[in-house]
Amino acid sequence: MKQLNWLFFLIATGVILILNLYPMLYLSSHSPAGRTYALIHNNVQDFYLYQSLMNEGATGSFLIYDPFTTENHRTSVIFSFFTILGKISRNAGLPFVFTYHIARVLGAVLFLYAAYLLLKRLKLSHTNLAYLFLLFATPLFTSKNINGAAVKIPFMYWWTGMDAVRRAIYLPHHMFGAFFLVVSVLLIIGFVKTAGKQKMLWLTILAVFMAYIHTPSLFILLIVLPPSVIIYLLSNKIDQRSVLKFIPLAIYWLIGLLALILMVSQSNQGFPWSVYLEWEKTLQYPLSAELLGGLGFLLPFALIGLPSALFSGNFAKILIACWFSIPLLLIPFAPFLNISNIRLIQGLPYLTMAVLAAIGLETLTAFILRMIAVVKNKPYESVQSKLKQKVILIVYPLVLTAFFLVNIPVIVWSLKDQIREYSPVFGNVYLDDRLKNAFAFINNNYPAKTIVLSTFYTGNYLPVYTHTLSFIGHTSYTANVSLKEKAVMKFFENKMTWEEAAKFLKDNKIKLVFQGPEEKPLYNGLLYPNHLKPVFMEDVASIYEVK
């Protein structure tokens, strides 16, 4: 039976991972001649941001600096997880994009393995069913007016973490944060059952790792742990020994809080790190209108299972119930907490909902048996012993069939949507193969952190393939981006006077000008020959050195 369980795990996990990777591999195999798909799987600007930071790590940095702005700023530990990936990439001799995807696949496999162990640890009646719920649960479809037309689209389609296919292998730091969160929960459950110093040591280490790699994962754990302990103590006999048992967990909680505060304090280091603070304070998503539909088919079953778990007296189940419900209950108060409400659904709600839905089905089965006992006027125990298996064989297949009938169309939509999103041949999505010569020229002839002027989208990918800084290249990480974009367009349209161009280049300490596939259509002649010396001239790109 154990072998069958692990075979199920491997097959189910393999299916969702293949579904996740399919759009990217399909798009790569259908790249236009002379172009290479950049293996993008999510927001393009951030995709290049993470690889730019990997490039910084490969060239020796640990702390990161913003590759998309030229203003002076402090280095930071924020996102330095990616500089470590860059060092690994350099030592392994792998392109950054391969290391990036290997990291997110590895993080996904570790998370799903830990999640399956957690489900087994909870001793649910149907562990494999709960795992299927976790893997394939999707939002429900809704109808939205987009560009004047009614479009069938999932609730919360705008948040990757709610999409069954996309969330399976999400961003590398999100996947490792999820893995550390689940392992921490396993250790906490183990500690409550059999206290041990070793478990507390590992918990403390993981708290630091979570704060460093994915702060929201630690935040979620810290807000759900106290109510879980309080409810557990109230559900059981409270004595001095019971309370003392949780003192080490209280110490762990304080250490985790300090790690969280320390990491968040990095956001007070001025631009660009202050972007995170502004994001947290101002970005409130329409969760009140979309969350119920976003949680989808399983939500009613999870709500049935919630009281059963909450009042079970079992710490593990109480923790799961709080892990699911407390963050959701706090969503209306997110603005008062100075956080974005989306942070409160970054604690794996589909995992906890899958567990509660499985418990809810057990509760529903017991309720049906009790109704039969009442109707037949027979003892519940007698009805249970005779009919439980029959009821299970009716209820569970019906629910599972309905589950897949609801969710498979959404999964198909997700696959098609990803292919549709990245099929248009944009220069920053399908890179011209001839650009490799231009990148090599810069890397071979200019030092690290050379400031390069290009248009916005070129500036977004240049720091990935060259060890340079872009004057402009990211909506969040370029200071005064709208003002700069106007000046950049005027420059590349060759509409600046020579005096304006000279001042613009000098004031911004620009050393190189990159006139590539995005820039040449604006003006295909030589730019400002009085101030710029052509040093690389090919059909695909021209590179100028500021005189």
BAZATOR-704437 format. One record per residue (C-alpha): z, y, x. Coordinates in steps of 0.02 Angstrom, whole numbers, plus 32768, in hexadecimal, padded with zeros to 4 digits. Each point is the difference from the previous one (the first is absolute). Example, Ala and Ser with C-alpha at 12.3 -4.5 7.8 and 13.67 -1.06 7.14 Angstrom:
BEGIN
81867F1F8267 7FDF80AC8045 
This chain:
BEGIN
800080008000 80298078808F 7F557FDE804C 7FAE80287F58 806280A27FF4 7FC6803A80AA 7F4E7FCB7FDB 800A806A7F62 804380928068 7F727FF2807E 7F787FF47F7C 8043808D7F91 801F80718096 7F557FD88047 7FAB802F7F5C 805080AD7FF3 7FE3802580B9 7F497FCF7FF3 7FED806D7F65 804C8091805F 7F8D7FEE8097 7F617FD97F9F 7FC880B47FD8 8015803780B5 7FA17F698044 7F7980137F7B 7FE580B7802B 7FFE7FDA80BA 7F7B7F7A7FE9 7F9680797F99 800580938079 7F5A805E800C 7F977FDE809B 803D80648095 80AA80227FB1 80A87FA68005 807C7FFD7F72 80A480468043 80647F757FA8 8055807E7F8F 80737FB77F7C 806080977FC1 800480BE8009 7F7F802E8085 805F8093804C 80A07F9D8017 7FA07F68803E 7FC080688091 80A980558016 80567F5A8024 7F7A7FCB807C 800680AA8055 80BA7FE4801B 7FD77F538046 7F8B8056807B 808F80718035 806A7F668021 7F747FAF8063 7FF780998071 80BA7FF88026 805D805D7F77 80927FBC7F9D 802D809A7F9B 7F6D803E7F9A 7FAB80A87FF8 7F8E803C7F75 7F4B7FD98031 7FB780717F79 804580AB802B 8004806A809E 809D80667FDE 80957FDC8070 80797F877FAF 80887F84802E 7FDE7F4A801D 80557F8B7F86 803A7F4E7FE6 7FB280037F51 7F727F807FF7 801E7FCE80B6 7FF47F4D7FC0 7F46801F8015 800E803680B6 80527F578020 7F6D7FAB7FA9 7F8E80658070 80567FBE809D 7FEF7F4E7FBC 7F4980217FDC 7FE1803F80B1 805B7F6D8051 7FA37F837F92 7F5980538020 7FDF80137F45 7FB080927FA4 808280657FA2 7FB77FD27F57 80137F458023 80B580138037 8022806D7F68 7FBE7F7B7F88 80547F71805D 80A5805F7FEF 7FEE80197F45 7FCB7F4A7FE3 80937FC4806A 807780727FA1 7FBB7FBF7F5B 80147F498031 80B2801E803D 802C805E7F60 7FB87F7B7F8C 80547F758063 80A8805B7FF5 7FE480227F46 7FDF7F487FE0 809F7FD2805F 8060807C7F95 7FBB7FB37F60 80347F53803C 80AC80448032 801980437F4F 7FEC7F4D7FBE 7F9480327F6D 7FC87F787F8B 7F4A80278029 7FF2804D80AE 7F447FE9800A 7FE680587F5A 80628096803F 7F968001809E 7F6080027F98 804880917F9E 8023805D80A3 7F527FE38047 7F9280207F69 805D80787F8C 7F9A809C7FDE 800C809D7F96 7FB57FFC7F52 7F5980517FD8 7FFB80A87FAA 7F7680797FCF 7FF080A78059 7F8A80927FEB 7FAA801480A8 7F748081800F 7FF080047F42 7FEF7F447FEA 80807F807FC6 801D7F888091 80617F5C7FFD 807580098094 80AC7FB9802F 809F80647FEB 8035804C80A6 7F587FD88050 802480928075 80907FA68057 7FCF7F708072 80AB7FAE7FF8 7FE47FD27F48 7F5A7FA7801C 80187F448016 7F6C7FF08078 801C809D8067 80BD7FEF8010 7FF27F4E8045 7FCF804480AA 802A80B87FFC 802480798090 804E7FAD809A 80A380627FF9 80107FDF7F45 7FEA7F458019 80807FF5808D 8076806F7F9B 7FF07F877F6E 801F7F6C8073 809E804E8049 803C802F7F51 7FF17F4D7FBF 80507FB7809D 808F807D7FED 801A7FC77F4C 80027F4B8039 8083802A8084 806B80627F83 7FFC7F6E7F85 802C7F8A808E 808F80708039 804D80087F52 7FF97F437FF6 803F7FDB80B1 803680988063 7FCA800380B5 7FFA807E808E 7F527FC88032 7FBA802D7F55 804E80AD800B 7FB6801A80AD 7F527FD47FC3 8016806D7F66 802E8095806C 7F6A7FE58072 7F8D7FF17F69 804780A17FB5 7FCC805D809E 7F547FAF7FFE 7FE7802C7F48 803280B5801E 7F8680078090 7F6B7FA47FB4 800A80207F44 8090806F7FC8 7FE57FE77F43 80287F468011 80AB80298049 801A80897F80 7FE57F867F70 80797F81804A 80868084801A 7FF9803E7F4C 80067F527FB1 80857FAE806C 809C80607FC2 7FE17FE47F45 7FD87F498024 80A87FE88056 805F805F7F79 7FB17F9B7F72 80217F5E805E 80B7802C801A 801480327F4A 7FAC7F5F7FC8 80787F968063 80BA80008020 802780998068 80897FE98080 8025804880AB 7FA87F718057 7F61801C7F9B 7FFD80B9802B 80247FE380B9 7F6E7F878008 7F8980917FE2 804580788084 7F827FC58084 7F7580237F82 804780AF7FE6 7FFA801C80BD 7F4D7FC18002 7FD680777F71 804580948062 7F9F7FD0809C 7F627FF17F97 802180AA7FB3 8015804E80AD 7F5D7FB1803A 7FAA80437F64 804580B0801A 7FCE7FFE80B7 7F4D7FCF7FD7 7FF1807E7F72 804380888076 7F5F7FEF8063 7FAB80567F6E 805E80A0802D 7FA1801680A3 7F80807A7FBA 7F487FE37FDB 7FB57F7F7FF1 809D7F987FE4 803C80777F78 7F6C7FC17F9A 806D7F6C7FD0 808880727FBA 7F8380637F99 7FB17F5E7FC2 80A97FBD7FCB 8034809E7FA5 7F5F802A7FA6 7F9E7F607FDD 803A7FB67F5B 7F877F807FB7 7FE77FE77F42 806F7F667FFC 804980277F56 7F527FEC7FB5 7FC17F70806A 808E7F968045 80177F8B7F6A 7F477FD68000 80047FF980BD 80847F778000 7F927FA07F89 80097F597FA8 80A17FC38052 806D80937FCE 803A7FBC7F55 80317F59804F 8059805B808D 806280687F82 80357F5F7FAA 803A7FBA80A6 8058809F8039 80A27FEC7F9A 80097F47802C 7FF7802980B9 807380977FF3 808C7FA27FA7 7FE87F598059 8092801B8077 7F897FC6808A 7FF38083808A 7F4C7FD6802E 7FC380147F4E 8067809E7FE6 7FB38049809E 7F517FD77FC0 802780517F57 8040809F8054 7F718000807C 7F8680057F6F 805B80737F87 806180838065 7F66804F8055 7FA580087F59 809680517FAB 80068084808A 7F4980347FEA 802780927F88 807D80438080 7F897FFA8096 7FE280BE8003 80BC801F8007 800C7F858092 7F76805F805B 7F937F65800B 7F587FD17FB7 80177F8C7F6B 7F827F88804D 80827FD38085 80647FAB7F77 7F787F807FE1 7FE67FD880B9 80887F7B7FFD 7F927F6D7FCB 8015800E7F43 7F837F737FE6 806F7F888063 809D80257F9C 7F9D80057F5D 7FB77F548028 80AF7FBA8018 804380507F61 7F677FC77F9D 80207F4D8039 80B680117FC9 7FC380507F5F 7F947F687FDA 80997F90801B 8062806F7F89 7F727FFE7F81 7FF77F428008 80BB7FF37FE3 7FF280797F6D 7F757F977FB0 806A7F638014 809580577FAE 7F9280367F6E 7FC47F4D7FEB 80B57FC58004 802E807E7F78 7F6B7FD17F93 80217F468013 80BC801A7FF5 801C7F98809B 806A801D809C 7FA680688084 80237F7F8088 7FAC7F787F99 7F65806A7FE0 7FF9803680B6 80047F4F8044 7F767FC77F89 7F8C80967FF4 8016806D809A 7F717FB08061 7F8D800A7F69 802780B87FE4 7FE3802480B9 7F587FA67FFA 7FCC80707F6F 804B80A98034 7FDA800280BA 7F477FD17FF7 7FE7807E7F74 8052808C8064 7FA57FD180A1 7F597FFA7FA5 801F80AA7FB1 8039804380AA 7F5B7FD38053 7F9680357F6B 804F80AD800E 8002800D80BD 7F5E7FB0803C 7F91808B7FB5 806B8082805B 7FF07F9F80A4 7F437FF97FE9 800080BB7FDD 8062801E80A0 7F847F9F806B 7F6B805A7FB5 805780A9800D 80227FEC80B9 7F4B7FD18022 7FC4808F7F92 8073807D8058 7FC37FDB80B0 7F497FD27FE0 7FB980B2800E 7FC0801980B2 806B80908040 8000802380BA 80BC7FE98012 7FFE7F597FA3 7F647FB2804E 7FFC804180B2 7F5A80178058 7FFC7F7F808D 7FB380818076 80A180647FFC 804D7F83807A 7FA28056808E 804880A97FCF 80B07FB97FF5 7FEF7FAC80AA 7FC180A1804D 809A80607FC7 80797F778035 7FB07FF180AC 7FF480B98027 8091805B7FAE 80BE7FED8006 80707FCA7F71 802B80847F7D 7F608062801C 7FEB806F7F68 7F5C7FDF7FA4 7FB080677F77 7FA07FA47F79 7FF580037F43 808B7FB57F97 7FC57F4B7FEA 7FC87FEE80B5 80A780478037 80567F7A7F9A 7FB57F6F8064 7FE5804E80AD 80B57FE4803B 7FEB7F467FD9 7F6C7FE68073 802580888082 80A38039804F 7FEE80AF7FB7 805380767F86 7F9E80407F6B 800680B67FCB 7FF17FC27F4C 80037F527FB5 80857FDC7F7C 8031805A7F60 80BB7FE68022 8008800480BD 7F9080948028 805C80A67FF6 7FAC80817F8F 7F767F837FDB 7FA580667F7B 7FF3809A806F 7FC87F988094 7F7D7FA57F9A 7FAB80A37FD0 7FFD803980B6 7FBF7F57803B 7F7180017F81 7FCF80B08034 80027FCB80B7 7F937F657FE8 7F86805E7F8F 7FE780718099 803080977F97 808680478074 7FD380908071 800E7FD880B9 809F80688007 804B7FA47F6A 7FD37F57804C 804B802E80A9 80A3803A7FB0 80087F687F8E 7FEB7F868092 807A805C8071 8089801C7F7F 80017F487FD1 7FF57FBE80B4 7F667F997FD5 7FB27FA58095 7F767F987FAD 7F9180177F69 7FC07F617FAB 7F5E80147F9E 7FE67F567FB1 7FB77FB57F61 806E806C7F90 7FE080A08062 7F467FFA802A 7FC680137F4B 805C80A77FFD 7F9E80418097 7F977F8F806F 7FDD807A808C 8066802B809A 80A580517FD2 803380A68050 7FAB7FE780AA 805C8096804B 80A67FA67FE9 7FD87F477FFB 7FB27F918085 7FAA7F617FBF 80457F6A8060 7FC47F717F91 7F6180077F99 7FC47F717F93 7FB17FF77F54 80A37FC87FB0 8074807C8055 800880948075 809D802A8061 802080AC8047 807E803A8080 804A80AD7FE8 7FCD806E8093 
